[in-house]
Amino acid sequence: MEEDKGEAPMITAIVLYDLPPSIGLEECREHFTRIAPDFLKAKGFLRKQFICRKEGGVAGGVYMWETQADAEAFYSGPWRDGIRARYGNDPKIEYFETVALTDKATGKGSRLNLFWQLVGQDIDLVDRRRLRQ
């Protein structure tokens, strides 16, 4: 496989932080629902899945960003200060290159052809005929 050098890779960040005992699943659901629209304003932000362990104790998000630089800028600013203030600890952040996507809601899946090629062959996660429609 060769990376397409013309584009920076899309980034998935998995962010986790510990919750105090006073914040459980329902408190997370309420807070996350309220703040969700605010993420749309962030430079390079594409998507976030808000997550919380059912038993409590840990919450966070799975984010997609246009670039790692956008993600790092966001996580080093007021967002991090808010996590520290609300939960009393620093988040644990891991970055991954997003190499393919699939989405049952849209019925589409594809490789990120801006970023990866495999000897001229398409790599799709769903039936190629459906993608051509």
C-alpha positions as CSV (number, residue, x, y, z in Angstrom):
1,M,0.0,0.0,0.0
2,E,1.2,3.5,-0.8
3,E,0.0,6.6,1.0
4,D,-1.3,9.4,-1.2
5,K,1.1,12.1,-0.3
6,G,-1.2,14.8,-1.6
7,E,-3.5,14.9,1.4
8,A,-3.1,14.7,5.1
9,P,-4.8,11.7,6.6
10,M,-8.2,12.0,8.3
11,I,-7.9,11.4,12.0
12,T,-10.0,9.4,14.5
13,A,-9.3,10.4,18.2
14,I,-10.5,8.3,21.0
15,V,-10.8,10.4,24.2
16,L,-11.5,9.0,27.6
17,Y,-11.7,10.5,31.1
18,D,-12.6,9.3,34.5
19,L,-15.9,10.4,36.0
20,P,-16.5,11.2,39.6
21,P,-19.0,9.0,41.4
22,S,-21.6,11.8,41.2
23,I,-21.8,11.6,37.4
24,G,-23.4,8.5,35.9
25,L,-24.9,7.5,32.5
26,E,-28.0,9.7,32.8
27,E,-26.0,12.8,33.8
28,C,-23.6,12.2,30.9
29,R,-26.5,11.8,28.5
30,E,-28.1,15.1,29.6
31,H,-24.8,17.0,29.5
32,F,-23.7,15.5,26.1
33,T,-27.0,16.2,24.5
34,R,-26.8,19.8,25.6
35,I,-23.3,20.5,24.4
36,A,-23.3,18.4,21.2
37,P,-24.1,21.3,18.8
38,D,-21.1,23.3,20.1
39,F,-18.6,20.9,18.5
40,L,-19.9,21.9,15.0
41,K,-18.0,25.2,15.4
42,A,-14.6,23.6,15.9
43,K,-12.1,23.9,13.0
44,G,-11.6,20.6,11.3
45,F,-14.3,18.8,13.3
46,L,-16.2,16.2,11.3
47,R,-18.1,13.9,13.8
48,K,-18.3,12.8,17.4
49,Q,-19.8,9.9,19.1
50,F,-20.3,10.6,22.8
51,I,-19.7,7.6,25.0
52,C,-20.2,6.7,28.6
53,R,-19.6,3.3,30.3
54,K,-23.0,1.9,31.3
55,E,-21.7,1.2,34.8
56,G,-20.3,4.8,35.1
57,G,-16.7,5.7,35.9
58,V,-15.5,6.5,32.4
59,A,-16.8,8.7,29.5
60,G,-15.5,10.4,26.5
61,G,-15.9,10.4,22.7
62,V,-14.8,9.0,19.4
63,Y,-14.0,12.0,17.1
64,M,-13.3,12.4,13.5
65,W,-11.1,15.3,12.4
66,E,-9.8,16.6,9.1
67,T,-6.2,16.7,10.5
68,Q,-4.4,15.8,13.7
69,A,-3.3,19.4,14.0
70,D,-7.0,20.4,14.2
71,A,-7.6,17.8,16.8
72,E,-4.6,18.8,18.9
73,A,-5.4,22.5,18.7
74,F,-9.0,21.7,20.0
75,Y,-7.8,19.4,22.8
76,S,-5.2,21.8,24.1
77,G,-7.6,24.8,24.4
78,P,-10.6,25.6,26.5
79,W,-12.0,22.1,26.0
80,R,-9.3,20.6,28.1
81,D,-9.8,23.2,30.8
82,G,-13.5,22.3,30.9
83,I,-12.7,18.6,31.2
84,R,-10.4,19.3,34.2
85,A,-12.9,21.6,35.8
86,R,-15.9,19.2,35.3
87,Y,-14.3,15.8,36.0
88,G,-11.1,16.7,37.9
89,N,-8.6,14.9,35.6
90,D,-6.9,15.1,32.3
91,P,-8.4,13.2,29.3
92,K,-6.5,10.3,27.8
93,I,-6.3,10.9,24.0
94,E,-5.2,8.4,21.3
95,Y,-4.9,9.3,17.6
96,F,-5.5,6.9,14.7
97,E,-5.4,7.4,11.0
98,T,-8.8,6.7,9.5
99,V,-8.2,4.4,6.6
100,A,-11.8,3.3,5.7
101,L,-15.4,4.2,6.6
102,T,-18.7,2.3,6.5
103,D,-22.1,3.6,7.6
104,K,-25.1,1.4,7.8
105,A,-27.4,4.4,8.0
106,T,-26.4,5.5,4.5
107,G,-25.6,2.0,3.3
108,K,-22.3,3.2,2.0
109,G,-18.7,2.3,2.8
110,S,-15.5,3.2,1.1
111,R,-11.8,3.4,1.4
112,L,-10.5,6.9,1.9
113,N,-9.2,7.2,-1.6
114,L,-7.6,10.5,-0.9
115,F,-5.3,8.7,1.4
116,W,-4.7,5.1,0.4
117,Q,-4.3,3.1,-2.8
118,L,-3.7,-0.6,-3.3
119,V,-2.2,-1.4,-6.7
120,G,-5.0,0.4,-8.5
121,Q,-7.7,-1.8,-6.9
122,D,-10.6,-0.3,-5.1
123,I,-11.1,-1.4,-1.5
124,D,-14.7,-1.1,-0.5
125,L,-16.4,-2.2,2.7
126,V,-19.7,-2.8,1.1
127,D,-20.8,-4.1,-2.3
128,R,-19.2,-1.9,-5.0
129,R,-22.4,-2.0,-7.1
130,R,-24.2,-0.1,-4.3
131,L,-21.5,2.6,-4.2
132,R,-22.0,3.3,-7.9
133,Q,-25.6,4.1,-7.6
